[in-house]
Amino acid sequence: MPKWVDSLRADAVFGWRQLRRNKVGSAAAILSLALATGACTAAFRLIDALLLRPLPVSDPERLHVVLFTGPSMDGYPQEYDSSSYPMFTRMRDAVSSQADLLAVSYMDRPDVTFGSEQDTERVYLQYVSGRLFPLFGLRPALGRLLTGEDDRQPGAHPYAVLSWDFWKRRFGGDPAIVGRTFRRGETLFEVVGVAEESFTGTETGSVTDIFVPMMMKDPQTLQSPNNFWLRTFVKLKPGVSPAPVYDRLRATFREIQTERAKSFTNVSPQQLRRHFAEQLLLSPAAGGRSNLQRDYRRPLASLAVLVALVLLIACANVANLMTARTAARSREMALRVSLGAGRARLAQLLILESG
């Protein structure tokens, strides 16, 4: 056995004996580090899931979301991300040469019926642009996904795609699910496929059960310029920077706001000023977009700072304990030096004990 291996083994045995001799100090150090590390790990997993982890789509760094800012009814600044479908189509056409715009509704939870009336259940459903799956580079786990052809004419293509999670949980992964139908209200939808396992939707923190084409929304909602019920995602085309797309979207939004103001009746000057004070923003959305992100971004940032301070305090406590132990062993270290131990040998011993 090489000499250095034998020395390392002897140091490990000695370090273990030292831990057993100082049970209280060792337990305090281990407990402090364990609690601090556990808190940091739990906080990081939460922050990563909501804020940091990118969507499992192609080129997520090119994905942005359209936001709006303006004064609330109380005069305080607010941020929201809702658009009407006519607003979405105007903006989509305005930047079609520079970016692809995708509409995704807020998550709804309607009653749907698979089979008999006894099979009615509530599901998480979203209306999405038909081009969402191709532009995100997603592949079906079963059957096919929605395409742009499924989203051209209102009510013409009552198709649906299930999420992997819903397919496994509700149908046990039955491959015969493709071709089955379910009813929502008066509309009968046909299941055409299952999305891949990694994709659970664009609403971070939630799992969508069923995706249906945007054109399957009721015509009144689709045509209303004052019904704000969807988010607008922007996927920049390769080589295009956000700046020109933002400028064009902002100009289009101003045109829309001016046209909407002409249709207002019995509106006070204060409400009109608030209307024209609204501004369009373009925000990176590699990690998706949800109300959870909006509501908890600042609290999670504060939590990250807090757990970092906890870890720092724990490390300082352990450093103080180690310093106290080193001072108590000064005679031992002096004896080791007098017997010929060098700095490297002492450093090896202390490092092994600390580990």
Secondary structure, DSSP 8 states (H G I E B T S, - for coil): --HHHHHHHHHHHHHHHHHHHTHHHHHHHHHHHHHHHHHHHHHHHHHIIIIIS--SSS-GGGEEEEEEEEE-TTS-EEEE--B-HHHHHHHHHHTTTTEEEEEEE--B--EEEESSGGGEEE--EEEE-TTHHHHTT--EEEE----GGGGSSTTS--EEEE-HHHHHHHHTT-GGGTT-EEEETTEEEEEEEEE-TT---SSTT---SEEEEGGGS-HHHHH-TT---EEEEEEE-TT--HHHHHHHHHHHHHHHHHHHHHT--S--HHHHHHHHT-EEEEEE-TT---HHHHHHHHHHHHHHHHHHHHHHHHHHHHHHHHHHHHHHTHHHHHHHHHTT--HHHHHHHHHHHH-
